[in-house]
Amino acid sequence: MVRNLVIFGGSSHPALTETICNTLGIPPGEITLSKFSVGETRVEIRESVRGKDVYIIQSAGTGSLSSNSPNNTVNDHLVELLITISACKTASAKKVTAVLPLFPYSRQSDIPYNKAGAPLSKGPSAPASANISNGNHSFDSGPHQDSHFSSAAQAPTSRFHAHHTPPRPLVNGANGANSSSAGYANTTSVAPISTPTNETFSPQRGYKQWVAQAGTLVADLLTAAGADHIITMDLHDPQYQGFFDIPVDNLYGRHLLRRYIERSIPNYQDDAVIVSPDAGGAKRATSIADSLGMSFALIHKERPRERTPPPVNGVAVDAKTEERTSASMILVGNVAGKTAILIDDLADTSNTITRAAKLLQRKGAQHIIALVTHGVLSGDAIERIGASALDKVVVTNSVNQEEHQARCKKLEVLEVGGVFAEAIRRVHHGESISVLFQHD
């Protein structure tokens, strides 16, 4: 029995909250979560948390899909978590820890390099009439000068002309040419300032477009709501931890995957090979392969040079879509006659692992298994897995998998409740959690 500890579960994953509470031997905290008819979230803490250590469990999945709620989205769960944190801090909780098995917006921590379009660019040399006096920058989407504004500046009212000294007219040129002081008699010959032409902005290689950085915003929201500590698992980008001013514990799900390989795949050291579906997950896959003494293979995506795809049936094709469909995949390593084990941290639409499975099957792999920490499986991911060359997809229940399991016979789920329960117990008692980071 753990004293002075309260665990509240959000609406995203009630089953995981129950597993953690059963492991710790405490009942879940009493909390009411609902929505008003307008769609606003309502949170009511129904027990005292004064001076207690509070843990709020909320994942970033789609929640309990059996409820068929139209408001059961990642954004709703994030707002619900923020309101719950604030409610606990207002109720004088000693410490509030947000437990996020799948961190929301963790895939938006960096900015892509290869997209075009930015409001401000370093334009080519322009005539003096088109330049700004203090720089050579031009706005592609800058406002144009209206004709009625120019005529109003050139032809003031007679009342203004009789009682006030007219302002100096606009000049054409950087050196003040045509700066006659003869009043408005010569202003009719002044040419209006020319506006920049609407040219398509083509950024050079390595340019970062201006997009919202949702990762920093979510970190600031959790901190501003009152969170004192964050516990999560397998962040898509480890750099996300640097956005916080509070402690962040990023637990590993690798030891669960490693244990599954040891128990479920016979003679895995000789008859199986670990495969990373892309270069970004190579470090994750090699750490498991090295700890188990297994061979390793890598799938490399070779993308074509940037070009404008030709229109199809008179309709322009998105360059990003063309890149995804035309990118060729190359296998580095040997999988012929072996069991290929794909390792990845997150499967959303499952396009990456299904395309990788197709390549591995073509290269002679005998069995193909995918081990994924976070199985979001949104959109038509279940149907795509069912029609793919994958023999089995193993995911953890960091996201609610009840409906996914009912729809896909290839899906197998590993329990992560024990890992988070042990992390909560150690943090509450002030013990080291470094043992949870060791996956060997």
Contacts in CASP RR format, 6 or more apart in sequence:
PFRMAT RR
TARGET T0000
AUTHOR 0000-0000-0000
METHOD contacts of the structure
MODEL  1
MVRNLVIFGGSSHPALTETICNTLGIPPGEITLSKFSVGETRVEIRESVR
GKDVYIIQSAGTGSLSSNSPNNTVNDHLVELLITISACKTASAKKVTAVL
PLFPYSRQSDIPYNKAGAPLSKGPSAPASANISNGNHSFDSGPHQDSHFS
SAAQAPTSRFHAHHTPPRPLVNGANGANSSSAGYANTTSVAPISTPTNET
FSPQRGYKQWVAQAGTLVADLLTAAGADHIITMDLHDPQYQGFFDIPVDN
LYGRHLLRRYIERSIPNYQDDAVIVSPDAGGAKRATSIADSLGMSFALIH
KERPRERTPPPVNGVAVDAKTEERTSASMILVGNVAGKTAILIDDLADTS
NTITRAAKLLQRKGAQHIIALVTHGVLSGDAIERIGASALDKVVVTNSVN
QEEHQARCKKLEVLEVGGVFAEAIRRVHHGESISVLFQHD
1 25 0 8 1.000
1 26 0 8 1.000
2 24 0 8 1.000
2 25 0 8 1.000
2 26 0 8 1.000
2 425 0 8 1.000
2 428 0 8 1.000
4 51 0 8 1.000
4 52 0 8 1.000
4 53 0 8 1.000
4 94 0 8 1.000
5 24 0 8 1.000
5 26 0 8 1.000
5 52 0 8 1.000
5 53 0 8 1.000
5 55 0 8 1.000
5 424 0 8 1.000
5 428 0 8 1.000
6 29 0 8 1.000
6 47 0 8 1.000
6 49 0 8 1.000
6 52 0 8 1.000
6 53 0 8 1.000
6 54 0 8 1.000
6 55 0 8 1.000
6 93 0 8 1.000
7 17 0 8 1.000
7 20 0 8 1.000
7 21 0 8 1.000
7 24 0 8 1.000
7 26 0 8 1.000
7 28 0 8 1.000
7 29 0 8 1.000
7 54 0 8 1.000
7 55 0 8 1.000
7 56 0 8 1.000
7 57 0 8 1.000
7 424 0 8 1.000
8 17 0 8 1.000
8 28 0 8 1.000
8 29 0 8 1.000
8 31 0 8 1.000
8 45 0 8 1.000
8 54 0 8 1.000
8 55 0 8 1.000
8 56 0 8 1.000
8 57 0 8 1.000
8 84 0 8 1.000
8 88 0 8 1.000
9 17 0 8 1.000
9 28 0 8 1.000
9 29 0 8 1.000
9 31 0 8 1.000
9 56 0 8 1.000
9 57 0 8 1.000
9 58 0 8 1.000
10 17 0 8 1.000
10 31 0 8 1.000
10 33 0 8 1.000
10 56 0 8 1.000
10 57 0 8 1.000
10 58 0 8 1.000
10 77 0 8 1.000
10 80 0 8 1.000
10 81 0 8 1.000
10 84 0 8 1.000
11 33 0 8 1.000
11 63 0 8 1.000
11 64 0 8 1.000
11 72 0 8 1.000
11 77 0 8 1.000
11 80 0 8 1.000
12 58 0 8 1.000
12 59 0 8 1.000
12 60 0 8 1.000
12 61 0 8 1.000
12 62 0 8 1.000
12 63 0 8 1.000
12 64 0 8 1.000
12 77 0 8 1.000
12 400 0 8 1.000
13 57 0 8 1.000
13 58 0 8 1.000
13 59 0 8 1.000
13 61 0 8 1.000
13 63 0 8 1.000
13 64 0 8 1.000
13 101 0 8 1.000
13 397 0 8 1.000
13 399 0 8 1.000
13 400 0 8 1.000
14 64 0 8 1.000
15 397 0 8 1.000
15 400 0 8 1.000
15 402 0 8 1.000
16 57 0 8 1.000
16 59 0 8 1.000
16 101 0 8 1.000
16 397 0 8 1.000
16 398 0 8 1.000
16 400 0 8 1.000
16 416 0 8 1.000
16 417 0 8 1.000
16 420 0 8 1.000
17 28 0 8 1.000
17 57 0 8 1.000
18 28 0 8 1.000
19 415 0 8 1.000
19 417 0 8 1.000
19 418 0 8 1.000
19 421 0 8 1.000
20 57 0 8 1.000
20 417 0 8 1.000
20 418 0 8 1.000
20 420 0 8 1.000
20 421 0 8 1.000
20 424 0 8 1.000
21 27 0 8 1.000
21 28 0 8 1.000
23 417 0 8 1.000
23 418 0 8 1.000
23 421 0 8 1.000
23 422 0 8 1.000
24 421 0 8 1.000
24 424 0 8 1.000
24 425 0 8 1.000
29 46 0 8 1.000
29 47 0 8 1.000
30 45 0 8 1.000
30 46 0 8 1.000
30 47 0 8 1.000
31 43 0 8 1.000
31 44 0 8 1.000
31 45 0 8 1.000
31 46 0 8 1.000
31 84 0 8 1.000
32 42 0 8 1.000
32 43 0 8 1.000
32 44 0 8 1.000
32 46 0 8 1.000
33 41 0 8 1.000
33 42 0 8 1.000
33 43 0 8 1.000
33 80 0 8 1.000
34 41 0 8 1.000
34 42 0 8 1.000
35 41 0 8 1.000
35 42 0 8 1.000
35 71 0 8 1.000
36 42 0 8 1.000
39 71 0 8 1.000
41 76 0 8 1.000
41 79 0 8 1.000
41 80 0 8 1.000
41 83 0 8 1.000
43 80 0 8 1.000
43 83 0 8 1.000
43 84 0 8 1.000
43 87 0 8 1.000
44 87 0 8 1.000
45 84 0 8 1.000
45 87 0 8 1.000
45 88 0 8 1.000
45 91 0 8 1.000
48 91 0 8 1.000
49 88 0 8 1.000
49 91 0 8 1.000
49 92 0 8 1.000
49 93 0 8 1.000
50 91 0 8 1.000
50 92 0 8 1.000
50 93 0 8 1.000
51 92 0 8 1.000
51 93 0 8 1.000
51 94 0 8 1.000
52 93 0 8 1.000
52 94 0 8 1.000
53 93 0 8 1.000
53 94 0 8 1.000
53 95 0 8 1.000
53 97 0 8 1.000
53 428 0 8 1.000
54 88 0 8 1.000
54 93 0 8 1.000
54 94 0 8 1.000
54 95 0 8 1.000
54 96 0 8 1.000
54 97 0 8 1.000
55 97 0 8 1.000
55 99 0 8 1.000
55 231 0 8 1.000
55 424 0 8 1.000
56 81 0 8 1.000
56 84 0 8 1.000
56 85 0 8 1.000
56 88 0 8 1.000
56 96 0 8 1.000
56 97 0 8 1.000
56 98 0 8 1.000
56 99 0 8 1.000
57 99 0 8 1.000
57 101 0 8 1.000
57 420 0 8 1.000
58 77 0 8 1.000
58 80 0 8 1.000
58 81 0 8 1.000
58 84 0 8 1.000
58 98 0 8 1.000
58 99 0 8 1.000
58 100 0 8 1.000
59 77 0 8 1.000
59 100 0 8 1.000
59 101 0 8 1.000
59 102 0 8 1.000
59 398 0 8 1.000
59 399 0 8 1.000
59 400 0 8 1.000
60 74 0 8 1.000
60 77 0 8 1.000
60 78 0 8 1.000
60 100 0 8 1.000
60 102 0 8 1.000
60 103 0 8 1.000
60 104 0 8 1.000
60 105 0 8 1.000
60 106 0 8 1.000
60 399 0 8 1.000
61 74 0 8 1.000
61 77 0 8 1.000
61 102 0 8 1.000
61 376 0 8 1.000
61 399 0 8 1.000
61 400 0 8 1.000
62 72 0 8 1.000
62 73 0 8 1.000
62 74 0 8 1.000
62 376 0 8 1.000
62 378 0 8 1.000
62 399 0 8 1.000
62 400 0 8 1.000
63 72 0 8 1.000
63 77 0 8 1.000
63 399 0 8 1.000
63 400 0 8 1.000
64 72 0 8 1.000
64 400 0 8 1.000
64 402 0 8 1.000
65 72 0 8 1.000
65 400 0 8 1.000
65 402 0 8 1.000
65 403 0 8 1.000
66 402 0 8 1.000
66 403 0 8 1.000
74 104 0 8 1.000
77 104 0 8 1.000
78 104 0 8 1.000
78 218 0 8 1.000
78 221 0 8 1.000
81 98 0 8 1.000
81 100 0 8 1.000
81 222 0 8 1.000
81 225 0 8 1.000
82 221 0 8 1.000
82 222 0 8 1.000
82 225 0 8 1.000
83 225 0 8 1.000
85 96 0 8 1.000
85 98 0 8 1.000
85 222 0 8 1.000
85 225 0 8 1.000
85 226 0 8 1.000
85 227 0 8 1.000
86 225 0 8 1.000
86 226 0 8 1.000
88 96 0 8 1.000
89 96 0 8 1.000
89 225 0 8 1.000
89 226 0 8 1.000
95 228 0 8 1.000
95 229 0 8 1.000
96 226 0 8 1.000
96 227 0 8 1.000
96 228 0 8 1.000
96 229 0 8 1.000
97 227 0 8 1.000
97 228 0 8 1.000
97 229 0 8 1.000
97 230 0 8 1.000
97 231 0 8 1.000
97 424 0 8 1.000
97 427 0 8 1.000
98 222 0 8 1.000
98 227 0 8 1.000
98 229 0 8 1.000
98 230 0 8 1.000
98 231 0 8 1.000
99 231 0 8 1.000
99 232 0 8 1.000
99 420 0 8 1.000
99 424 0 8 1.000
100 230 0 8 1.000
100 231 0 8 1.000
100 232 0 8 1.000
101 232 0 8 1.000
101 233 0 8 1.000
101 374 0 8 1.000
101 396 0 8 1.000
101 398 0 8 1.000
101 399 0 8 1.000
101 416 0 8 1.000
101 420 0 8 1.000
102 232 0 8 1.000
102 233 0 8 1.000
102 346 0 8 1.000
102 374 0 8 1.000
102 376 0 8 1.000
102 398 0 8 1.000
102 399 0 8 1.000
103 232 0 8 1.000
103 235 0 8 1.000
103 236 0 8 1.000
103 240 0 8 1.000
104 218 0 8 1.000
105 214 0 8 1.000
105 215 0 8 1.000
105 217 0 8 1.000
105 218 0 8 1.000
106 215 0 8 1.000
106 235 0 8 1.000
106 236 0 8 1.000
106 237 0 8 1.000
106 240 0 8 1.000
107 236 0 8 1.000
107 237 0 8 1.000
107 346 0 8 1.000
108 213 0 8 1.000
108 214 0 8 1.000
108 215 0 8 1.000
109 213 0 8 1.000
109 215 0 8 1.000
109 236 0 8 1.000
109 237 0 8 1.000
109 239 0 8 1.000
109 240 0 8 1.000
109 243 0 8 1.000
110 237 0 8 1.000
110 239 0 8 1.000
111 208 0 8 1.000
111 209 0 8 1.000
111 211 0 8 1.000
111 213 0 8 1.000
112 208 0 8 1.000
112 209 0 8 1.000
112 211 0 8 1.000
113 205 0 8 1.000
113 206 0 8 1.000
113 207 0 8 1.000
113 208 0 8 1.000
114 206 0 8 1.000
114 306 0 8 1.000
115 209 0 8 1.000
115 320 0 8 1.000
116 201 0 8 1.000
116 202 0 8 1.000
116 203 0 8 1.000
116 209 0 8 1.000
117 201 0 8 1.000
117 203 0 8 1.000
117 209 0 8 1.000
118 140 0 8 1.000
118 201 0 8 1.000
118 203 0 8 1.000
118 207 0 8 1.000
118 209 0 8 1.000
118 210 0 8 1.000
119 139 0 8 1.000
119 140 0 8 1.000
119 141 0 8 1.000
119 210 0 8 1.000
120 137 0 8 1.000
120 139 0 8 1.000
120 140 0 8 1.000
120 210 0 8 1.000
121 137 0 8 1.000
121 138 0 8 1.000
121 140 0 8 1.000
121 201 0 8 1.000
121 203 0 8 1.000
122 136 0 8 1.000
122 137 0 8 1.000
123 136 0 8 1.000
123 137 0 8 1.000
123 138 0 8 1.000
125 136 0 8 1.000
126 136 0 8 1.000
126 138 0 8 1.000
126 196 0 8 1.000
127 194 0 8 1.000
128 173 0 8 1.000
128 174 0 8 1.000
129 172 0 8 1.000
129 173 0 8 1.000
129 191 0 8 1.000
129 193 0 8 1.000
129 194 0 8 1.000
130 138 0 8 1.000
130 193 0 8 1.000
130 194 0 8 1.000
130 195 0 8 1.000
130 196 0 8 1.000
131 174 0 8 1.000
133 174 0 8 1.000
138 196 0 8 1.000
139 196 0 8 1.000
140 196 0 8 1.000
140 198 0 8 1.000
140 199 0 8 1.000
140 201 0 8 1.000
142 196 0 8 1.000
144 195 0 8 1.000
145 192 0 8 1.000
145 193 0 8 1.000
145 195 0 8 1.000
150 192 0 8 1.000
153 169 0 8 1.000
153 170 0 8 1.000
154 169 0 8 1.000
154 184 0 8 1.000
154 187 0 8 1.000
154 188 0 8 1.000
154 190 0 8 1.000
155 184 0 8 1.000
156 166 0 8 1.000
156 184 0 8 1.000
160 166 0 8 1.000
161 184 0 8 1.000
166 183 0 8 1.000
166 184 0 8 1.000
168 179 0 8 1.000
169 183 0 8 1.000
169 184 0 8 1.000
169 186 0 8 1.000
169 187 0 8 1.000
169 190 0 8 1.000
170 190 0 8 1.000
170 192 0 8 1.000
170 193 0 8 1.000
171 177 0 8 1.000
171 178 0 8 1.000
171 179 0 8 1.000
171 190 0 8 1.000
172 178 0 8 1.000
172 190 0 8 1.000
172 191 0 8 1.000
172 193 0 8 1.000
178 186 0 8 1.000
178 189 0 8 1.000
178 190 0 8 1.000
180 186 0 8 1.000
203 209 0 8 1.000
215 240 0 8 1.000
215 243 0 8 1.000
216 243 0 8 1.000
219 240 0 8 1.000
219 242 0 8 1.000
219 243 0 8 1.000
219 244 0 8 1.000
220 243 0 8 1.000
222 230 0 8 1.000
222 244 0 8 1.000
223 244 0 8 1.000
223 245 0 8 1.000
223 246 0 8 1.000
227 246 0 8 1.000
228 246 0 8 1.000
229 246 0 8 1.000
229 247 0 8 1.000
229 248 0 8 1.000
229 249 0 8 1.000
229 427 0 8 1.000
230 244 0 8 1.000
230 246 0 8 1.000
230 247 0 8 1.000
230 248 0 8 1.000
230 249 0 8 1.000
231 248 0 8 1.000
231 249 0 8 1.000
231 251 0 8 1.000
231 420 0 8 1.000
231 423 0 8 1.000
231 424 0 8 1.000
231 427 0 8 1.000
232 248 0 8 1.000
232 249 0 8 1.000
232 250 0 8 1.000
232 251 0 8 1.000
233 250 0 8 1.000
233 251 0 8 1.000
233 252 0 8 1.000
233 253 0 8 1.000
233 373 0 8 1.000
233 374 0 8 1.000
233 396 0 8 1.000
233 398 0 8 1.000
233 416 0 8 1.000
233 419 0 8 1.000
233 420 0 8 1.000
234 250 0 8 1.000
234 251 0 8 1.000
234 252 0 8 1.000
234 253 0 8 1.000
234 254 0 8 1.000
234 345 0 8 1.000
234 346 0 8 1.000
234 373 0 8 1.000
234 374 0 8 1.000
235 241 0 8 1.000
235 250 0 8 1.000
236 345 0 8 1.000
236 346 0 8 1.000
238 250 0 8 1.000
240 248 0 8 1.000
241 248 0 8 1.000
241 250 0 8 1.000
242 248 0 8 1.000
249 423 0 8 1.000
249 427 0 8 1.000
249 433 0 8 1.000
251 419 0 8 1.000
251 420 0 8 1.000
251 423 0 8 1.000
251 433 0 8 1.000
251 436 0 8 1.000
251 437 0 8 1.000
252 436 0 8 1.000
252 437 0 8 1.000
252 439 0 8 1.000
253 373 0 8 1.000
253 396 0 8 1.000
253 416 0 8 1.000
253 419 0 8 1.000
253 439 0 8 1.000
254 284 0 8 1.000
254 287 0 8 1.000
254 288 0 8 1.000
254 439 0 8 1.000
255 438 0 8 1.000
255 439 0 8 1.000
256 373 0 8 1.000
256 396 0 8 1.000
256 414 0 8 1.000
256 416 0 8 1.000
256 419 0 8 1.000
257 288 0 8 1.000
257 343 0 8 1.000
257 371 0 8 1.000
257 373 0 8 1.000
257 394 0 8 1.000
257 414 0 8 1.000
258 288 0 8 1.000
258 291 0 8 1.000
258 292 0 8 1.000
258 439 0 8 1.000
260 371 0 8 1.000
260 394 0 8 1.000
260 414 0 8 1.000
261 268 0 8 1.000
261 272 0 8 1.000
261 288 0 8 1.000
261 292 0 8 1.000
261 294 0 8 1.000
261 341 0 8 1.000
261 371 0 8 1.000
262 268 0 8 1.000
262 292 0 8 1.000
265 271 0 8 1.000
265 272 0 8 1.000
265 339 0 8 1.000
265 341 0 8 1.000
265 369 0 8 1.000
268 292 0 8 1.000
268 294 0 8 1.000
268 339 0 8 1.000
269 292 0 8 1.000
269 293 0 8 1.000
269 294 0 8 1.000
271 338 0 8 1.000
271 339 0 8 1.000
272 294 0 8 1.000
272 338 0 8 1.000
272 339 0 8 1.000
272 340 0 8 1.000
272 341 0 8 1.000
273 294 0 8 1.000
273 295 0 8 1.000
273 296 0 8 1.000
273 297 0 8 1.000
273 333 0 8 1.000
273 334 0 8 1.000
273 335 0 8 1.000
273 338 0 8 1.000
273 339 0 8 1.000
273 340 0 8 1.000
273 341 0 8 1.000
274 285 0 8 1.000
274 286 0 8 1.000
274 288 0 8 1.000
274 289 0 8 1.000
274 292 0 8 1.000
274 294 0 8 1.000
274 295 0 8 1.000
274 296 0 8 1.000
274 297 0 8 1.000
274 341 0 8 1.000
274 343 0 8 1.000
275 285 0 8 1.000
275 296 0 8 1.000
275 297 0 8 1.000
275 298 0 8 1.000
275 299 0 8 1.000
275 335 0 8 1.000
275 340 0 8 1.000
275 341 0 8 1.000
275 342 0 8 1.000
275 343 0 8 1.000
275 356 0 8 1.000
275 360 0 8 1.000
276 282 0 8 1.000
276 284 0 8 1.000
276 285 0 8 1.000
276 286 0 8 1.000
276 296 0 8 1.000
276 297 0 8 1.000
276 298 0 8 1.000
276 299 0 8 1.000
276 342 0 8 1.000
276 343 0 8 1.000
276 344 0 8 1.000
277 299 0 8 1.000
277 342 0 8 1.000
277 343 0 8 1.000
277 344 0 8 1.000
277 352 0 8 1.000
277 353 0 8 1.000
277 356 0 8 1.000
278 299 0 8 1.000
278 301 0 8 1.000
278 352 0 8 1.000
279 298 0 8 1.000
279 300 0 8 1.000
279 301 0 8 1.000
281 343 0 8 1.000
281 344 0 8 1.000
281 345 0 8 1.000
282 298 0 8 1.000
284 343 0 8 1.000
284 344 0 8 1.000
284 345 0 8 1.000
285 296 0 8 1.000
285 298 0 8 1.000
285 343 0 8 1.000
286 296 0 8 1.000
287 439 0 8 1.000
288 294 0 8 1.000
288 343 0 8 1.000
288 439 0 8 1.000
289 295 0 8 1.000
289 296 0 8 1.000
291 439 0 8 1.000
291 440 0 8 1.000
295 334 0 8 1.000
296 333 0 8 1.000
297 331 0 8 1.000
297 332 0 8 1.000
297 333 0 8 1.000
297 334 0 8 1.000
297 335 0 8 1.000
297 340 0 8 1.000
298 331 0 8 1.000
298 332 0 8 1.000
298 333 0 8 1.000
299 329 0 8 1.000
299 330 0 8 1.000
299 331 0 8 1.000
299 332 0 8 1.000
299 356 0 8 1.000
299 359 0 8 1.000
300 329 0 8 1.000
300 330 0 8 1.000
300 331 0 8 1.000
300 332 0 8 1.000
301 327 0 8 1.000
301 328 0 8 1.000
301 329 0 8 1.000
301 330 0 8 1.000
302 327 0 8 1.000
302 328 0 8 1.000
302 329 0 8 1.000
302 330 0 8 1.000
303 323 0 8 1.000
303 326 0 8 1.000
303 327 0 8 1.000
304 323 0 8 1.000
304 326 0 8 1.000
304 327 0 8 1.000
306 319 0 8 1.000
307 319 0 8 1.000
308 319 0 8 1.000
309 317 0 8 1.000
309 318 0 8 1.000
309 319 0 8 1.000
309 322 0 8 1.000
310 317 0 8 1.000
311 317 0 8 1.000
324 351 0 8 1.000
329 355 0 8 1.000
329 356 0 8 1.000
329 359 0 8 1.000
331 359 0 8 1.000
331 360 0 8 1.000
331 363 0 8 1.000
335 360 0 8 1.000
335 363 0 8 1.000
335 364 0 8 1.000
335 365 0 8 1.000
336 363 0 8 1.000
336 364 0 8 1.000
336 365 0 8 1.000
337 364 0 8 1.000
337 365 0 8 1.000
337 366 0 8 1.000
338 365 0 8 1.000
338 366 0 8 1.000
339 365 0 8 1.000
339 366 0 8 1.000
339 367 0 8 1.000
339 368 0 8 1.000
339 369 0 8 1.000
340 357 0 8 1.000
340 360 0 8 1.000
340 365 0 8 1.000
340 367 0 8 1.000
340 368 0 8 1.000
340 369 0 8 1.000
341 369 0 8 1.000
341 370 0 8 1.000
341 371 0 8 1.000
342 353 0 8 1.000
342 356 0 8 1.000
342 357 0 8 1.000
342 360 0 8 1.000
342 368 0 8 1.000
342 369 0 8 1.000
342 370 0 8 1.000
342 371 0 8 1.000
343 371 0 8 1.000
344 352 0 8 1.000
344 353 0 8 1.000
344 370 0 8 1.000
344 371 0 8 1.000
344 372 0 8 1.000
344 373 0 8 1.000
345 372 0 8 1.000
345 373 0 8 1.000
345 374 0 8 1.000
346 372 0 8 1.000
346 373 0 8 1.000
346 374 0 8 1.000
346 375 0 8 1.000
346 376 0 8 1.000
347 353 0 8 1.000
347 370 0 8 1.000
347 372 0 8 1.000
347 374 0 8 1.000
347 375 0 8 1.000
347 376 0 8 1.000
347 377 0 8 1.000
347 381 0 8 1.000
347 393 0 8 1.000
347 395 0 8 1.000
348 375 0 8 1.000
348 376 0 8 1.000
348 377 0 8 1.000
348 378 0 8 1.000
348 381 0 8 1.000
349 378 0 8 1.000
349 379 0 8 1.000
349 380 0 8 1.000
349 381 0 8 1.000
349 384 0 8 1.000
350 377 0 8 1.000
350 381 0 8 1.000
350 384 0 8 1.000
350 385 0 8 1.000
350 388 0 8 1.000
350 393 0 8 1.000
351 384 0 8 1.000
353 370 0 8 1.000
353 372 0 8 1.000
353 388 0 8 1.000
353 390 0 8 1.000
353 393 0 8 1.000
354 384 0 8 1.000
354 385 0 8 1.000
354 388 0 8 1.000
354 389 0 8 1.000
354 390 0 8 1.000
357 368 0 8 1.000
357 370 0 8 1.000
357 388 0 8 1.000
357 389 0 8 1.000
357 390 0 8 1.000
358 388 0 8 1.000
358 389 0 8 1.000
360 368 0 8 1.000
360 389 0 8 1.000
361 368 0 8 1.000
361 389 0 8 1.000
367 391 0 8 1.000
368 389 0 8 1.000
368 390 0 8 1.000
368 391 0 8 1.000
369 390 0 8 1.000
369 391 0 8 1.000
369 392 0 8 1.000
369 393 0 8 1.000
369 394 0 8 1.000
370 390 0 8 1.000
370 392 0 8 1.000
370 393 0 8 1.000
370 394 0 8 1.000
371 394 0 8 1.000
372 393 0 8 1.000
372 394 0 8 1.000
372 395 0 8 1.000
372 396 0 8 1.000
373 395 0 8 1.000
373 396 0 8 1.000
373 398 0 8 1.000
374 395 0 8 1.000
374 396 0 8 1.000
374 398 0 8 1.000
374 399 0 8 1.000
375 395 0 8 1.000
375 396 0 8 1.000
375 398 0 8 1.000
375 399 0 8 1.000
375 401 0 8 1.000
375 404 0 8 1.000
376 399 0 8 1.000
377 385 0 8 1.000
377 395 0 8 1.000
377 399 0 8 1.000
377 404 0 8 1.000
382 404 0 8 1.000
382 407 0 8 1.000
382 408 0 8 1.000
385 393 0 8 1.000
385 408 0 8 1.000
385 410 0 8 1.000
385 411 0 8 1.000
386 408 0 8 1.000
386 410 0 8 1.000
390 410 0 8 1.000
391 410 0 8 1.000
392 410 0 8 1.000
392 412 0 8 1.000
393 408 0 8 1.000
393 410 0 8 1.000
393 411 0 8 1.000
393 412 0 8 1.000
394 412 0 8 1.000
394 413 0 8 1.000
394 414 0 8 1.000
395 401 0 8 1.000
395 411 0 8 1.000
395 412 0 8 1.000
395 413 0 8 1.000
395 414 0 8 1.000
396 413 0 8 1.000
396 414 0 8 1.000
396 415 0 8 1.000
396 416 0 8 1.000
397 413 0 8 1.000
397 414 0 8 1.000
397 415 0 8 1.000
397 416 0 8 1.000
397 417 0 8 1.000
398 416 0 8 1.000
401 411 0 8 1.000
401 413 0 8 1.000
404 411 0 8 1.000
405 411 0 8 1.000
405 413 0 8 1.000
419 436 0 8 1.000
422 433 0 8 1.000
422 436 0 8 1.000
423 433 0 8 1.000
423 436 0 8 1.000
425 431 0 8 1.000
426 432 0 8 1.000
426 433 0 8 1.000
426 436 0 8 1.000
427 433 0 8 1.000
END
